[in-house]
Amino acid sequence: MPPWKPGDKAPAFTLLNQEGKKVKLSDFGGTKLLLYFFPKAGTSG
């Protein structure tokens, strides 16, 4: 996969939120999002 550039669209994905529930990118219906990825508390990260 080539590196992303500003303005590129994110691929479809599903992640778990802080409550352990599945959240899909498509759940936000085109809203601009800022995602933070960080190690889960208590892991070596």
PDB file of N, CA, C, O and CB in Angstrom:
ATOM      1  N   MET A   1       0.841  -1.170   0.000  1.00  0.00           N
ATOM      2  CA  MET A   1       0.000   0.000   0.000  1.00  0.00           C
ATOM      3  C   MET A   1       0.889   1.237   0.000  1.00  0.00           C
ATOM      4  O   MET A   1       1.782   1.346   0.841  1.00  0.00           O
ATOM      5  CB  MET A   1      -0.959  -0.004   1.213  1.00  0.00           C
ATOM      6  N   PRO A   2       0.670   2.164  -0.914  1.00  0.00           N
ATOM      7  CA  PRO A   2       1.491   3.383  -0.935  1.00  0.00           C
ATOM      8  C   PRO A   2       1.167   4.279   0.252  1.00  0.00           C
ATOM      9  O   PRO A   2       0.072   4.199   0.809  1.00  0.00           O
ATOM     10  CB  PRO A   2       1.278   4.156  -2.248  1.00  0.00           C
ATOM     11  N   PRO A   3       2.115   5.135   0.645  1.00  0.00           N
ATOM     12  CA  PRO A   3       1.860   6.043   1.780  1.00  0.00           C
ATOM     13  C   PRO A   3       0.669   6.962   1.505  1.00  0.00           C
ATOM     14  O   PRO A   3       0.382   7.305   0.358  1.00  0.00           O
ATOM     15  CB  PRO A   3       3.113   6.889   2.079  1.00  0.00           C
ATOM     16  N   TRP A   4      -0.005   7.346   2.562  1.00  0.00           N
ATOM     17  CA  TRP A   4      -1.135   8.268   2.434  1.00  0.00           C
ATOM     18  C   TRP A   4      -0.622   9.687   2.269  1.00  0.00           C
ATOM     19  O   TRP A   4       0.455  10.039   2.750  1.00  0.00           O
ATOM     20  CB  TRP A   4      -2.070   8.171   3.660  1.00  0.00           C
ATOM     21  N   LYS A   5      -1.417  10.491   1.579  1.00  0.00           N
ATOM     22  CA  LYS A   5      -1.122  11.901   1.405  1.00  0.00           C
ATOM     23  C   LYS A   5      -2.281  12.704   1.992  1.00  0.00           C
ATOM     24  O   LYS A   5      -3.392  12.181   2.093  1.00  0.00           O
ATOM     25  CB  LYS A   5      -0.893  12.251  -0.102  1.00  0.00           C
ATOM     26  N   PRO A   6      -2.055  13.951   2.381  1.00  0.00           N
ATOM     27  CA  PRO A   6      -3.169  14.771   2.867  1.00  0.00           C
ATOM     28  C   PRO A   6      -4.306  14.778   1.853  1.00  0.00           C
ATOM     29  O   PRO A   6      -4.081  14.953   0.656  1.00  0.00           O
ATOM     30  CB  PRO A   6      -2.701  16.213   3.153  1.00  0.00           C
ATOM     31  N   GLY A   7      -5.512  14.590   2.336  1.00  0.00           N
ATOM     32  CA  GLY A   7      -6.690  14.568   1.470  1.00  0.00           C
ATOM     33  C   GLY A   7      -7.104  13.188   1.008  1.00  0.00           C
ATOM     34  O   GLY A   7      -8.208  13.020   0.489  1.00  0.00           O
ATOM     35  N   ASP A   8      -6.230  12.176   1.185  1.00  0.00           N
ATOM     36  CA  ASP A   8      -6.612  10.806   0.814  1.00  0.00           C
ATOM     37  C   ASP A   8      -7.752  10.332   1.708  1.00  0.00           C
ATOM     38  O   ASP A   8      -7.834  10.707   2.877  1.00  0.00           O
ATOM     39  CB  ASP A   8      -5.397   9.840   0.925  1.00  0.00           C
ATOM     40  N   LYS A   9      -8.619   9.512   1.152  1.00  0.00           N
ATOM     41  CA  LYS A   9      -9.718   8.939   1.936  1.00  0.00           C
ATOM     42  C   LYS A   9      -9.228   7.699   2.666  1.00  0.00           C
ATOM     43  O   LYS A   9      -8.441   6.917   2.135  1.00  0.00           O
ATOM     44  CB  LYS A   9     -10.930   8.594   1.030  1.00  0.00           C
ATOM     45  N   ALA A  10      -9.708   7.534   3.891  1.00  0.00           N
ATOM     46  CA  ALA A  10      -9.336   6.368   4.695  1.00  0.00           C
ATOM     47  C   ALA A  10     -10.066   5.132   4.177  1.00  0.00           C
ATOM     48  O   ALA A  10     -11.207   5.235   3.727  1.00  0.00           O
ATOM     49  CB  ALA A  10      -9.661   6.603   6.195  1.00  0.00           C
ATOM     50  N   PRO A  11      -9.427   3.971   4.233  1.00  0.00           N
ATOM     51  CA  PRO A  11     -10.123   2.737   3.862  1.00  0.00           C
ATOM     52  C   PRO A  11     -11.172   2.394   4.920  1.00  0.00           C
ATOM     53  O   PRO A  11     -11.085   2.855   6.058  1.00  0.00           O
ATOM     54  CB  PRO A  11      -9.117   1.565   3.695  1.00  0.00           C
ATOM     55  N   ALA A  12     -12.144   1.600   4.548  1.00  0.00           N
ATOM     56  CA  ALA A  12     -13.166   1.157   5.500  1.00  0.00           C
ATOM     57  C   ALA A  12     -12.482   0.346   6.603  1.00  0.00           C
ATOM     58  O   ALA A  12     -11.599  -0.466   6.331  1.00  0.00           O
ATOM     59  CB  ALA A  12     -14.280   0.309   4.786  1.00  0.00           C
ATOM     60  N   PHE A  13     -12.901   0.576   7.845  1.00  0.00           N
ATOM     61  CA  PHE A  13     -12.345  -0.194   8.953  1.00  0.00           C
ATOM     62  C   PHE A  13     -13.346  -0.278  10.087  1.00  0.00           C
ATOM     63  O   PHE A  13     -14.288   0.509  10.170  1.00  0.00           O
ATOM     64  CB  PHE A  13     -11.033   0.429   9.446  1.00  0.00           C
ATOM     65  N   THR A  14     -13.121  -1.255  10.965  1.00  0.00           N
ATOM     66  CA  THR A  14     -13.909  -1.441  12.185  1.00  0.00           C
ATOM     67  C   THR A  14     -12.928  -1.582  13.337  1.00  0.00           C
ATOM     68  O   THR A  14     -11.964  -2.341  13.245  1.00  0.00           O
ATOM     69  CB  THR A  14     -14.862  -2.696  12.084  1.00  0.00           C
ATOM     70  N   LEU A  15     -13.170  -0.852  14.423  1.00  0.00           N
ATOM     71  CA  LEU A  15     -12.336  -0.905  15.618  1.00  0.00           C
ATOM     72  C   LEU A  15     -13.220  -1.037  16.850  1.00  0.00           C
ATOM     73  O   LEU A  15     -14.433  -0.845  16.775  1.00  0.00           O
ATOM     74  CB  LEU A  15     -11.437   0.350  15.723  1.00  0.00           C
ATOM     75  N   LEU A  16     -12.616  -1.362  17.971  1.00  0.00           N
ATOM     76  CA  LEU A  16     -13.343  -1.389  19.238  1.00  0.00           C
ATOM     77  C   LEU A  16     -13.174  -0.049  19.926  1.00  0.00           C
ATOM     78  O   LEU A  16     -12.071   0.494  19.979  1.00  0.00           O
ATOM     79  CB  LEU A  16     -12.848  -2.546  20.150  1.00  0.00           C
ATOM     80  N   ASN A  17     -14.276   0.489  20.459  1.00  0.00           N
ATOM     81  CA  ASN A  17     -14.181   1.737  21.204  1.00  0.00           C
ATOM     82  C   ASN A  17     -13.745   1.447  22.640  1.00  0.00           C
ATOM     83  O   ASN A  17     -13.468   0.298  22.985  1.00  0.00           O
ATOM     84  CB  ASN A  17     -15.533   2.493  21.185  1.00  0.00           C
ATOM     85  N   GLN A  18     -13.685   2.479  23.471  1.00  0.00           N
ATOM     86  CA  GLN A  18     -13.209   2.312  24.846  1.00  0.00           C
ATOM     87  C   GLN A  18     -14.121   1.433  25.692  1.00  0.00           C
ATOM     88  O   GLN A  18     -13.731   0.990  26.773  1.00  0.00           O
ATOM     89  CB  GLN A  18     -13.067   3.657  25.502  1.00  0.00           C
ATOM     90  N   GLU A  19     -15.336   1.180  25.205  1.00  0.00           N
ATOM     91  CA  GLU A  19     -16.264   0.302  25.923  1.00  0.00           C
ATOM     92  C   GLU A  19     -16.290  -1.111  25.338  1.00  0.00           C
ATOM     93  O   GLU A  19     -17.081  -1.948  25.771  1.00  0.00           O
ATOM     94  CB  GLU A  19     -17.668   0.895  25.895  1.00  0.00           C
ATOM     95  N   GLY A  20     -15.421  -1.377  24.351  1.00  0.00           N
ATOM     96  CA  GLY A  20     -15.345  -2.695  23.747  1.00  0.00           C
ATOM     97  C   GLY A  20     -16.378  -2.960  22.668  1.00  0.00           C
ATOM     98  O   GLY A  20     -16.529  -4.101  22.232  1.00  0.00           O
ATOM     99  N   LYS A  21     -17.102  -1.919  22.222  1.00  0.00           N
ATOM    100  CA  LYS A  21     -18.113  -2.070  21.177  1.00  0.00           C
ATOM    101  C   LYS A  21     -17.502  -1.769  19.818  1.00  0.00           C
ATOM    102  O   LYS A  21     -16.656  -0.885  19.689  1.00  0.00           O
ATOM    103  CB  LYS A  21     -19.320  -1.146  21.441  1.00  0.00           C
ATOM    104  N   LYS A  22     -17.941  -2.520  18.796  1.00  0.00           N
ATOM    105  CA  LYS A  22     -17.438  -2.302  17.445  1.00  0.00           C
ATOM    106  C   LYS A  22     -17.973  -0.987  16.874  1.00  0.00           C
ATOM    107  O   LYS A  22     -19.160  -0.679  16.982  1.00  0.00           O
ATOM    108  CB  LYS A  22     -17.826  -3.478  16.532  1.00  0.00           C
ATOM    109  N   VAL A  23     -17.062  -0.221  16.263  1.00  0.00           N
ATOM    110  CA  VAL A  23     -17.406   1.043  15.621  1.00  0.00           C
ATOM    111  C   VAL A  23     -16.797   1.015  14.227  1.00  0.00           C
ATOM    112  O   VAL A  23     -15.607   0.741  14.073  1.00  0.00           O
ATOM    113  CB  VAL A  23     -16.894   2.282  16.453  1.00  0.00           C
ATOM    114  N   LYS A  24     -17.606   1.298  13.213  1.00  0.00           N
ATOM    115  CA  LYS A  24     -17.133   1.321  11.827  1.00  0.00           C
ATOM    116  C   LYS A  24     -16.969   2.764  11.371  1.00  0.00           C
ATOM    117  O   LYS A  24     -17.690   3.654  11.822  1.00  0.00           O
ATOM    118  CB  LYS A  24     -18.113   0.561  10.891  1.00  0.00           C
ATOM    119  N   LEU A  25     -16.031   2.981  10.489  1.00  0.00           N
ATOM    120  CA  LEU A  25     -15.853   4.305   9.908  1.00  0.00           C
ATOM    121  C   LEU A  25     -17.155   4.779   9.273  1.00  0.00           C
ATOM    122  O   LEU A  25     -17.508   5.954   9.378  1.00  0.00           O
ATOM    123  CB  LEU A  25     -14.718   4.294   8.868  1.00  0.00           C
ATOM    124  N   SER A  26     -17.860   3.877   8.622  1.00  0.00           N
ATOM    125  CA  SER A  26     -19.108   4.245   7.936  1.00  0.00           C
ATOM    126  C   SER A  26     -20.203   4.689   8.915  1.00  0.00           C
ATOM    127  O   SER A  26     -21.182   5.303   8.492  1.00  0.00           O
ATOM    128  CB  SER A  26     -19.613   3.065   7.105  1.00  0.00           C
ATOM    129  N   ASP A  27     -20.059   4.392  10.215  1.00  0.00           N
ATOM    130  CA  ASP A  27     -21.026   4.839  11.214  1.00  0.00           C
ATOM    131  C   ASP A  27     -21.075   6.364  11.325  1.00  0.00           C
ATOM    132  O   ASP A  27     -22.051   6.919  11.830  1.00  0.00           O
ATOM    133  CB  ASP A  27     -20.689   4.234  12.567  1.00  0.00           C
ATOM    134  N   PHE A  28     -20.035   7.035  10.858  1.00  0.00           N
ATOM    135  CA  PHE A  28     -19.937   8.479  11.012  1.00  0.00           C
ATOM    136  C   PHE A  28     -20.387   9.247   9.777  1.00  0.00           C
ATOM    137  O   PHE A  28     -20.328  10.476   9.765  1.00  0.00           O
ATOM    138  CB  PHE A  28     -18.529   8.853  11.343  1.00  0.00           C
ATOM    139  N   GLY A  29     -20.833   8.556   8.748  1.00  0.00           N
ATOM    140  CA  GLY A  29     -21.472   9.158   7.583  1.00  0.00           C
ATOM    141  C   GLY A  29     -20.779  10.355   6.952  1.00  0.00           C
ATOM    142  O   GLY A  29     -21.433  11.356   6.660  1.00  0.00           O
ATOM    143  N   GLY A  30     -19.481  10.277   6.738  1.00  0.00           N
ATOM    144  CA  GLY A  30     -18.778  11.351   6.046  1.00  0.00           C
ATOM    145  C   GLY A  30     -18.320  12.495   6.934  1.00  0.00           C
ATOM    146  O   GLY A  30     -17.744  13.464   6.440  1.00  0.00           O
ATOM    147  N   THR A  31     -18.565  12.402   8.239  1.00  0.00           N
ATOM    148  CA  THR A  31     -18.091  13.416   9.177  1.00  0.00           C
ATOM    149  C   THR A  31     -16.568  13.365   9.246  1.00  0.00           C
ATOM    150  O   THR A  31     -15.984  12.281   9.219  1.00  0.00           O
ATOM    151  CB  THR A  31     -18.714  13.206  10.586  1.00  0.00           C
ATOM    152  N   LYS A  32     -15.926  14.517   9.334  1.00  0.00           N
ATOM    153  CA  LYS A  32     -14.472  14.528   9.496  1.00  0.00           C
ATOM    154  C   LYS A  32     -14.131  14.017  10.884  1.00  0.00           C
ATOM    155  O   LYS A  32     -14.755  14.405  11.871  1.00  0.00           O
ATOM    156  CB  LYS A  32     -13.888  15.954   9.272  1.00  0.00           C
ATOM    157  N   LEU A  33     -13.130  13.140  10.952  1.00  0.00           N
ATOM    158  CA  LEU A  33     -12.729  12.531  12.222  1.00  0.00           C
ATOM    159  C   LEU A  33     -11.233  12.723  12.444  1.00  0.00           C
ATOM    160  O   LEU A  33     -10.453  12.819  11.495  1.00  0.00           O
ATOM    161  CB  LEU A  33     -13.090  11.024  12.248  1.00  0.00           C
ATOM    162  N   LEU A  34     -10.861  12.775  13.686  1.00  0.00           N
ATOM    163  CA  LEU A  34      -9.464  12.751  14.081  1.00  0.00           C
ATOM    164  C   LEU A  34      -9.305  11.525  14.961  1.00  0.00           C
ATOM    165  O   LEU A  34      -9.961  11.417  15.997  1.00  0.00           O
ATOM    166  CB  LEU A  34      -9.027  14.080  14.825  1.00  0.00           C
ATOM    167  N   LEU A  35      -8.440  10.599  14.560  1.00  0.00           N
ATOM    168  CA  LEU A  35      -8.250   9.354  15.305  1.00  0.00           C
ATOM    169  C   LEU A  35      -6.929   9.391  16.050  1.00  0.00           C
ATOM    170  O   LEU A  35      -5.905   9.809  15.509  1.00  0.00           O
ATOM    171  CB  LEU A  35      -8.299   8.137  14.362  1.00  0.00           C
ATOM    172  N   TYR A  36      -6.966   8.950  17.292  1.00  0.00           N
ATOM    173  CA  TYR A  36      -5.760   8.791  18.089  1.00  0.00           C
ATOM    174  C   TYR A  36      -5.563   7.303  18.326  1.00  0.00           C
ATOM    175  O   TYR A  36      -6.487   6.613  18.757  1.00  0.00           O
ATOM    176  CB  TYR A  36      -5.850   9.582  19.441  1.00  0.00           C
ATOM    177  N   PHE A  37      -4.369   6.807  18.049  1.00  0.00           N
ATOM    178  CA  PHE A  37      -4.032   5.416  18.321  1.00  0.00           C
ATOM    179  C   PHE A  37      -2.974   5.413  19.414  1.00  0.00           C
ATOM    180  O   PHE A  37      -1.919   6.030  19.273  1.00  0.00           O
ATOM    181  CB  PHE A  37      -3.527   4.675  17.029  1.00  0.00           C
ATOM    182  N   PHE A  38      -3.265   4.716  20.498  1.00  0.00           N
ATOM    183  CA  PHE A  38      -2.330   4.657  21.600  1.00  0.00           C
ATOM    184  C   PHE A  38      -2.413   3.278  22.233  1.00  0.00           C
ATOM    185  O   PHE A  38      -3.424   2.590  22.092  1.00  0.00           O
ATOM    186  CB  PHE A  38      -2.617   5.767  22.637  1.00  0.00           C
ATOM    187  N   PRO A  39      -1.361   2.870  22.930  1.00  0.00           N
ATOM    188  CA  PRO A  39      -1.406   1.532  23.538  1.00  0.00           C
ATOM    189  C   PRO A  39      -2.426   1.462  24.657  1.00  0.00           C
ATOM    190  O   PRO A  39      -2.631   2.423  25.398  1.00  0.00           O
ATOM    191  CB  PRO A  39      -0.034   1.141  24.071  1.00  0.00           C
ATOM    192  N   LYS A  40      -3.046   0.329  24.762  1.00  0.00           N
ATOM    193  CA  LYS A  40      -4.016   0.107  25.842  1.00  0.00           C
ATOM    194  C   LYS A  40      -3.301   0.192  27.196  1.00  0.00           C
ATOM    195  O   LYS A  40      -2.173  -0.279  27.341  1.00  0.00           O
ATOM    196  CB  LYS A  40      -4.725  -1.281  25.679  1.00  0.00           C
ATOM    197  N   ALA A  41      -3.957   0.785  28.162  1.00  0.00           N
ATOM    198  CA  ALA A  41      -3.369   0.931  29.492  1.00  0.00           C
ATOM    199  C   ALA A  41      -2.874  -0.421  30.014  1.00  0.00           C
ATOM    200  O   ALA A  41      -3.547  -1.442  29.869  1.00  0.00           O
ATOM    201  CB  ALA A  41      -4.395   1.541  30.471  1.00  0.00           C
ATOM    202  N   GLY A  42      -1.710  -0.405  30.609  1.00  0.00           N
ATOM    203  CA  GLY A  42      -1.184  -1.627  31.200  1.00  0.00           C
ATOM    204  C   GLY A  42      -0.440  -2.527  30.227  1.00  0.00           C
ATOM    205  O   GLY A  42      -0.065  -3.643  30.585  1.00  0.00           O
ATOM    206  N   THR A  43      -0.217  -2.054  28.981  1.00  0.00           N
ATOM    207  CA  THR A  43       0.539  -2.863  28.020  1.00  0.00           C
ATOM    208  C   THR A  43       1.907  -2.237  27.836  1.00  0.00           C
ATOM    209  O   THR A  43       2.137  -1.095  28.234  1.00  0.00           O
ATOM    210  CB  THR A  43      -0.209  -2.977  26.653  1.00  0.00           C
ATOM    211  N   SER A  44       2.806  -2.981  27.235  1.00  0.00           N
ATOM    212  CA  SER A  44       4.160  -2.453  26.998  1.00  0.00           C
ATOM    213  C   SER A  44       4.153  -1.449  25.850  1.00  0.00           C
ATOM    214  O   SER A  44       5.104  -0.683  25.690  1.00  0.00           O
ATOM    215  CB  SER A  44       5.148  -3.603  26.688  1.00  0.00           C
ATOM    216  N   GLY A  45       3.070  -1.446  25.038  1.00  0.00           N
ATOM    217  CA  GLY A  45       2.849  -0.453  24.004  1.00  0.00           C
ATOM    218  C   GLY A  45       3.925  -0.283  23.020  1.00  0.00           C
ATOM    219  O   GLY A  45       3.808   0.542  22.114  1.00  0.00           O
TER     220      GLY A  45
END
